[in-house]
Amino acid sequence: MTFTQRLFGSDVHYMELFQAADIWLMRNDFTFEFPRPTMPNVVYMSGFQCKPSKTLSKELEDFVQSSGEHGVVVMTLGTLVAKLPEDVAEDIAAGFAQLPQKVIWRYQGKRPSTLGNNTLLLDWLPQNDLLGHPKTRVFVAHGGTNGMQEAIYHGVPLVGLPLMFDQHDNFFRMKARGVAKVLDIATLNKDNFLEALEEVLYEPSYREKMTTLSNLHRDQPMKPLDRAIFWIEFVMRHKGAPHLRTESYRMSSIQYYSIDVVAFLLAVSLLVFIVFISATKFLWRRVFSRSKVKKE
């Protein structure tokens, strides 16, 4: 960098760096995404953080086992949402209290007065280990990508309470695949929450379709993290991968959209049209003038 560049900043734009990446590691795959065109330098590594569940603590395992044949419902709204408005929490707790299942709920707000004996409140829970437990029946989640991918990995159907960011979009994908029932937090009450829980718990298609997604996601030639490591080392070994990268970001809008070519073709078409109209008018006048002379 020159003195001027070091003083005022170099003429490098974020989008140029962003678009010039040799390899893109996308925490996604097509069990979750809709089909779409993709580039050769895009590497999908969805679920790299997912792993087989570990043994639960004795206290938590005892609580899970106490659910008997009914199983367990797990609820967490992620690390950013530890509390809910009191009226919403009361409705959720009242809905849970009507279930024969045991419920493990990560919640740090005021203890709801409607909380049933079947519900265990925790400040933190081992999400991956609970989702991988054979007694887990439903996952009530906010729609973060970690939770979505772990639910797919372990084959657990969902009840969605999306709140912000990409969460609505994530649950739209899950709903389209028939593995989730989605609720609007603004209109949630005890009755529609309980109805959604019971639908996902007792309608077999939710678990069957999620099991299918899980099987598709797991059936890969190598683990997602190993695939990501391979491509990172590939770029390092070959000092880049320009043969996989599109150069479209270097093109102007005129080149990218072929505006100059379209303009040229339109101009030629317009010229041909004008010549055709002019020739037609000329011929028509000749024919008209000859017929007029004959009449005279």
N, C-alpha and C positions, 0 to 999 in steps of 0.2 A: 504494500500500500504506500502511496506517495504521502508527502506531508499534508497535502490538501485532503486526501481521502481519510487520513488518520484524524485530521482536525474536524472535518465536516461529515465524515462517514462515507464509506465507499458506495458506489452506484450499484449496489446489489439489492434486488428486491426479494422479499420473502417468497412471493409466488414463483420466481425463477428457481430458487433453491428447492422449493416444494415440488415443482414439476420436473426438475432435473434428477430426482432420485433414481438410482439404478434399480433398486428393489423396494417394493412396497410389501410390508408385512401386515396383512389384514386379519384382525381378530374376528373372523367371520367364516361361514361356509354356506353351501347351498341347501343344507337341511334347515337353515334358519332364513337365509335370503331367498328372494325370488330370482329366477333365472335372468341373466343379463349378459351382454357382451363384456369381456374382460381382456386385459392386456397380458402379454407373456411375462412381464416383470412384476405381476401381482401374485403374491404367495399367501394362500389362505391358511390360517393357523387357529381357527376357532376351537375353543375348549382346551387350549394348551395348559390352563391352570387346573383343569379337571383331573381327578385321580380317584382310584378306589377308596371307599370310605374306611376310616380307622375305627377302632373300638371306642365306644362312648365311655365316659366316666361311669363309675358304678351307680351313682345317684341318678344320672340321666338314663342309663340303660334300664334301671329298675322301673323308672317312670314309664318308659316306652313299653316295656314288657307288660306293665299293668294294664295296657290298653286291650289285651286279649286279641280276639279275632277282629275287632273293629279297626285297629291300627291308630295311626297318629297323623295329625295335621300340623304342619310347620308354618309359622308366619314370621316374616321379617320384612321391613321396608327399607333395608339398607343402612349404611353407616350415617347417612346424612339426615335421616328421619328417625329419631329415637322416640319422638312423642307425636301425639295427634290431638286435635281439639277434643275436649272432654266428652262432648255429645257423640262424636264419631267413635271414640274409644268405648263408650258405654254401649253403643249399638253393636259394635264388633264383639265385645265380650258377651253380650246377651245372645247373639247368634251362636257363638261358640258353645255357650252353656247348654244349648238345645241338642247338641250332638252327642252320640254315644262314644265317639272317638275321644282320645286324649289330645290335648292341644299344647304345643310348645310355642310360645310367643315371645319374641324379642321386643321388649317394650320398657322404656325408662320413665314414662310419664306417671301421673297420679293413678293409683290402683283403682280400676273401675268398680263401682259398687255392684254391678251386674255380673261380675266375674264368677264363673262356675267352679266347682271343685275339680272339674276335668281339665282345667287350664293352668299351665305353669308359666309364670312370667319370669323372664331372664334378662339381665343386662346385656348378655352376649350369648350366642349359641354357635356350635360348630356346624355351620350350614352344610358344607359338603358331606360331612359324616352323617348328618341326619337325613339328607336327601338320599344317600346311598343305603340307608337302613331298610331292610325288607318290610318293616311295618309302616313306613311312611306312605300315606295314601294321597295327600294333596299338599301342594306348596302355595301358600298365599303370599304373593310377592308384589313388588312395586314395578318390576320390569327392567331392572338394570341388566346389562349384558352378562355380568358374572353369574347372576342367579338364573337367567334364561339358559345359559350354556350348561350350567351344572344340572338344571332340571332335565334338559335334553339328554345329557350324558347318563343320568341315573334313571331316566324314563318316568319322571313324576309329573302328572298333569297339574295345571295351574288355575288359580283364581287370581285375577289381576286387579290391582289398585294402582294404576299408573298415576304419577303425580307431576313429573316435570321432565325436561330435557328430551331424550330419545325414547322415554319409557312407553308413551302411547304408541309410537311407531313399532317398537319391539313387540308389544302385545297385539298389535294389528296382525303381525306376521304369525304369531302363535294362534290367534283366533281363526285366521284363514286356514290353518292346518288342522283345526278341530281339536286342539289340545288345551284350550284355555277358555275360561269364561271371564269376561272383562266387565268391571263395574266402574261407574263414575263416582269418585269420592264425594262429589258435590251432592249427589242424590242418594247416597248410601244410607240405608237404615237396617234395622235388625232383620226385617222380613226378606228384603231382596238379597241381603248378604247370606242369610241362611239358605235361601232358595238356590243361590249360586253354588254354595258349598255342597249341598245335597245333590245337585245336578252333576257336578264333577265327581263326587264320591260314588254315586250309584249308577251313573250312565257309563256302561263299559267302554263305549267308543273312545272316550277321552284317554283312558289308560292304554287302550289298544293302539291308538294312533301315536301316542307318545312313545310307546315301546318300539313302534316301527321307526320313528325318527331317531330314537336312541341307537337302534341297530344300524341304521344308515350312517349316522355320525361316527360310530365306533369302527365301522368297516373301512379302514384306511391302510395303505401299504406301510405307512410309518406314522409315528406319533406326531401331532402338530408341532410340539416344541422341537423335536428332532428335525423336522422339515425346515423350521425357521432357522435353526442353527446351521443346517447344511447350506442354505442360501446365503446367509451372512458370511460364512467362510468361503463360499463360491465367489462372492464379490471381492473378498480380501485376496484370494488366490490369484484372481485374474485382473486385479486392480480396476474393478468396475465391470459393468455388464451393459455396455452401450448397445450391443446387438439385440437386447431385449426391450430397450426403451424406445418409446415413440418420440419422434422429434417434432411433433405437432406444436409443442409449446414454443418452439422457435419461430413458427410461422406467424405472419400477420393475419389479421382477420380476413383480409382480402384473399390471401392465399389459402387459408384454412377452409373457407367456405366457397372458394373458387368464384368469387364475385366478379373478377375480371373476365373469366371464361364465360360466365353467364351473361355478363354485359355485352361481350363480343357476339355471342350467339343471338342475343336479342337484337342487337344492332343489325346483324346480317339478315335476320328474319324480317325486321322492319324495312330494310332496304329492298329485299325481295318483294315484300308486300307492296311497297310504294311503286316499284317498277311494274309489278303486275297490274296494279290499278291504273297506272299511267298508260300502259300498253292497251289495256281494255278500253279505256276512254278514247285513245287514239284510233283504235280499230272501229269502235262504235261510230265515231265521227265520220270516218272514211265511208263506212257502209251507209250511214244516214245521208251523207252528201251525194253519193252515187244514186241512191234511190230517189233523191229529190231531183237530180238532173234528168233521170229517165222519165219521171212524171211530167216534167216540163216539155 
